[in-house]
Structures are given as structure tokens and as C-alpha cells.
Amino acid sequence: MNNLELEAILNAELKPDQIKDYSPNGLQVEGREQVQKVITGVTACQDLIDAAIEQNADAILVHHGYFWRGEPQQIRGMKYQRIKALIENGINLYGYHLPLDIHPTMGNNAQLAKRLGIELIGGLEPGNPVSIPVYGKLSTPMTLAQFEHQVAAVLGRAPLVIDGGHTRRIETVGLCTGGAQDFIDLAASQNMDAYLSGEVSERTTFSAREQGVHYIAAGHHATERYGVKALGEWLAEQYGLTVDFIDIDNPV
């Protein structure tokens, strides 16, 4: 497949033009014209690039690519080494950030909710058809301890849990993967029993305690493994590409 054709396919499915983002979505670094072997991963770190080179990949598809708003524009140091390796080896880099979070079936939110037994109902942001945070209901209501255990079992890591102070079973859950802890206030305003994201801030503790909503910080990387993996599997099934997901360990 032509590399620009692959970008067009991804854009048509993920619709990046529908949401404002902090980085460009699509083909970020151009490589060879023909793509057959694709490596998917969460972040386009050097370890992922090295693995793609070792496997003679034509492209890398990630959730966290390059050229973030507010970062230094110079291509030097770590950024230079990464881009140099891509260019010298003819590897295309595709990155999709928020469009991959919100996709209704292959998105990070949808994929994580599916694994946790949360039936999604809609967006947490009122009136926003492309709401980044979402909410739903657990198929089986749980105590906080039970939900904590389920998150740990699914993600393979113990989450950080802040008790919101209520004792009712968790049924309604707000959810947004990655670094979306500040949506906890929105979840509280809509009377969610719990809110789950990847990261946590000092202020999150008091938001949870004072507004009566449990907070679960399950890891930025851990909560965002599944969208890009699902997207790669879709490409393999629909377009016959050879796609491998590589999970570079990240404790954050």
C-alpha cells in the first residue's frame, strides 16, 4: 500500500479534522512509498523505533507521536536521534492522539471500557458530540475494593485509588484514558460514583474527597495500550497489512 493511501485510510476512519488537538495527526515523518509491515505502539520512543528497524518495518503507528504544541521546535538531541533513525531507515511515522482516544469502537476509551466491563452511554461533556471523557455503567456494580482489583487484573498493574468517601457500590463510572485527571470535577458534577483516568495530580485527592467521587489513576501508558492495538488489528484484517503491536514498558 502507498504510504499516502494509508494516511488517507486512517484519516477517513479517525476523522482528525473533527477535533482540535495538541499535535498534528496523520503522517508526521515521511518514509518509503510502499508500506506492508507496520509496528504499532503507544509512544514513538527510541526503543520502539529500534524495534521497528530490527523488524524491517515500513511504518510505525502510535498514539503519542511528535511535534507537540509548546515544545521546542529545534530538531536536536533526543528528537534529532529519533527522527534521524526514522529517515535513515525509510520508516513512516503516523501519529493519532485525541482522534484515537474518542473513536467509538477502536478508541482508547472504548477499548478500556470494554475490558473493564463498563457499558458506555455517552460523553461527559454536555452538548459536545466529540467529548473526550465518557461515562457508562458497570455491568455488575462493585465495591471500591472490587473495582480496584478488576482494574489491576485487566491492566496488570495496581492502580492508585483515592476513596471519595461514599460506601455505595460503584455503578456509574466516568472515564478518560491518559492524563485526564482534571475531568474528575466534571464527573463529580454529573454524580458519577467513580472516575478513572491514567494520571493523578496533588489536587485530585481533594477533588475526590470533597466531591464524593472515587478516583482511580490506572497509568497513562497502561490505559492507552488498547486503542492503537485495535487500530492495527483493524488494518491487518481490512487491508492485509502485516501489523505487530510492541508494548514498550512504561510504569507511568
C-alpha positions in Angstrom: 0.0 0.0 0.0 1.2 3.5 -0.8 2.1 5.5 2.4 -0.2 8.4 1.5 -3.0 6.0 0.8 -2.6 4.6 4.3 -2.8 8.0 5.7 -6.0 8.7 3.8 -7.5 5.4 5.2 -6.6 6.3 8.7 -7.9 9.9 8.4 -11.2 8.6 6.9 -11.7 6.3 9.9 -10.4 8.5 12.7 -11.6 11.9 11.4 -8.9 14.1 12.9 -10.5 17.2 11.4 -13.4 16.9 13.8 -11.4 17.8 16.9 -8.7 20.3 18.0 -5.5 18.6 19.1 -2.1 19.4 20.7 -0.2 17.8 17.9 -0.6 17.1 14.2 -2.5 13.9 13.4 -1.6 11.7 10.4 1.7 11.1 8.6 4.3 13.0 10.8 7.5 11.8 9.3 7.5 10.5 5.7 9.4 7.3 4.8 9.3 4.9 1.9 6.4 5.0 -0.5 5.3 1.4 -0.1 4.0 0.1 3.3 3.4 -3.6 4.1 4.9 -4.1 7.6 3.6 -1.8 10.4 4.6 -1.6 14.0 2.1 -0.2 16.4 2.8 1.2 19.9 1.8 3.8 22.4 4.7 6.2 22.0 7.2 6.8 19.3 10.2 6.4 21.7 13.6 5.3 20.6 13.1 1.7 21.8 10.0 1.4 19.6 11.9 2.8 16.6 14.8 0.4 17.2 12.4 -2.5 17.3 10.8 -1.4 14.1 14.2 -1.1 12.4 15.1 -4.6 13.6 11.9 -6.0 12.1 12.4 -4.1 8.8 9.1 -2.3 9.3 7.9 0.2 6.7 5.8 2.3 9.2 5.2 3.0 12.8 1.7 3.9 14.0 1.4 5.4 17.5 -0.9 7.3 19.9 1.9 9.7 21.0 3.9 11.0 18.1 5.9 14.2 17.7 5.6 18.0 17.3 3.6 18.8 20.4 2.3 22.3 20.9 4.6 24.3 23.1 7.6 22.0 22.8 10.9 23.4 21.5 10.9 23.5 17.7 14.6 22.7 17.2 15.4 19.2 15.9 18.3 18.3 18.2 19.2 15.9 21.0 16.6 13.2 21.6 14.3 14.5 18.9 17.1 14.5 16.4 18.2 11.0 17.2 14.6 9.7 16.8 13.9 11.5 13.5 17.3 10.6 12.1 16.7 6.9 12.7 13.3 7.1 11.0 14.6 8.9 8.0 17.8 6.9 7.6 15.7 3.7 7.6 12.8 5.0 5.4 10.2 4.4 8.1 6.9 6.3 8.0 5.6 7.7 11.3 1.9 8.0 11.8 0.5 9.6 15.0 -3.1 9.9 16.1 -3.7 11.5 19.5 -7.2 12.7 20.5 -8.9 11.1 17.5 -7.7 7.7 18.7 -9.0 8.5 22.3 -12.5 9.1 21.2 -13.2 6.6 18.4 -16.4 4.9 19.3 -15.1 1.3 18.9 -11.3 1.3 18.5 -10.6 4.3 20.7 -8.7 4.1 23.9 -11.8 4.9 26.0 -13.9 2.4 24.2 -11.3 -0.4 24.4 -10.6 0.2 28.0 -14.3 0.3 29.0 -14.9 -2.9 27.2 -12.1 -4.6 29.1 -13.4 -3.3 32.4 -17.0 -4.3 31.9 -18.2 -0.7 31.5 -21.1 -0.2 29.1 -20.5 3.3 27.6 -23.5 5.6 27.5 -22.2 8.9 26.1 -19.9 11.8 26.6 -19.3 13.6 29.9 -19.0 17.0 28.3 -22.6 18.2 27.8 -23.5 19.1 24.3 -20.2 18.1 22.8 -20.6 15.4 20.1 -16.8 14.7 20.3 -16.5 14.7 24.1 -13.1 13.4 25.2 -14.2 12.0 28.6 -17.1 9.5 28.5 -19.2 7.7 31.1 -21.0 4.4 31.4 -22.3 1.8 33.8 -20.6 -1.3 35.2 -22.5 -4.5 34.1 -22.1 -5.6 37.7 -22.0 -2.9 40.5 -18.9 -3.3 42.7 -17.4 -2.1 45.9 -14.4 0.2 45.5 -12.1 -2.7 46.5 -13.6 -5.0 43.9 -13.3 -2.4 41.2 -9.7 -1.7 42.2 -9.0 -5.4 41.9 -10.6 -5.6 38.5 -8.6 -2.7 37.1 -5.4 -4.3 38.4 -6.2 -7.6 36.9 -7.1 -6.1 33.5 -4.1 -3.7 33.2 -1.5 -5.8 35.0 -0.6 -3.1 37.5 -2.0 -1.8 40.8 -3.8 1.5 40.4 -3.6 4.4 42.8 -7.0 4.8 44.4 -8.5 7.8 46.2 -11.5 7.0 48.3 -14.3 9.5 47.6 -15.9 8.8 51.0 -19.1 7.1 50.0 -19.9 3.5 50.6 -22.4 2.7 47.9 -21.4 0.2 45.2 -19.9 1.7 42.1 -22.2 1.6 39.1 -21.7 4.8 37.1 -18.1 5.5 36.0 -16.6 8.4 34.2 -13.6 7.5 32.1 -10.9 9.2 30.1 -7.6 7.5 29.4 -4.2 9.1 29.7 -3.6 12.4 31.5 -7.2 13.5 32.0 -7.4 13.6 35.8 -8.9 17.1 35.8 -12.1 15.8 34.3 -12.9 14.5 37.8 -14.7 17.7 38.6 -17.0 17.2 35.6 -17.6 13.6 36.7 -18.5 14.8 40.2 -20.9 17.4 38.8 -22.7 14.6 37.0 -22.9 12.4 40.1 -20.6 9.6 38.9 -19.8 7.0 41.6 -16.2 6.9 40.3 -13.9 8.4 37.8 -10.9 6.7 36.1 -8.0 8.1 34.2 -4.3 7.5 33.8 -2.6 10.1 35.9 -3.1 11.9 39.1 -2.2 15.4 40.5 -1.9 16.6 44.0 -5.2 18.5 43.7 -7.0 15.3 42.5 -7.1 14.0 46.0 -9.1 16.9 47.4 -11.4 16.9 44.4 -12.3 13.3 45.1 -12.7 13.6 48.8 -14.6 16.9 48.9 -17.0 16.0 46.0 -17.6 12.4 47.0 -16.4 10.6 43.9 -13.8 7.7 43.9 -10.8 8.3 41.8 -8.7 5.6 40.1 -5.4 6.5 38.5 -4.6 3.4 36.4 -1.5 4.6 34.5 -1.2 6.8 31.4 0.6 4.2 29.4 -1.4 1.3 30.7 -4.8 2.9 29.9 -3.7 3.8 26.4 -2.3 0.5 25.1 -5.5 -0.8 23.6 -6.7 1.8 21.0 -3.6 1.7 18.8 -3.5 -2.1 19.2 -7.1 -2.4 18.0 -6.4 0.0 15.1 -3.5 -2.1 14.0 -5.6 -5.2 14.1 -8.3 -3.5 12.0 -5.7 -2.5 9.4 -4.4 -6.1 9.2 -7.9 -7.5 8.8 -9.3 -5.0 6.4 -6.3 -4.2 4.2 -4.0 -7.2 4.5 -1.1 -5.3 6.1 1.3 -7.1 8.4 0.9 -5.5 11.8 2.6 -6.2 15.1 2.0 -4.4 18.4 5.0 -3.8 20.6 4.4 -2.7 24.2 7.5 -0.8 25.5 7.4 -0.9 29.3 6.4 2.3 31.0 5.5 2.5 34.7 3.8 5.9 34.4 
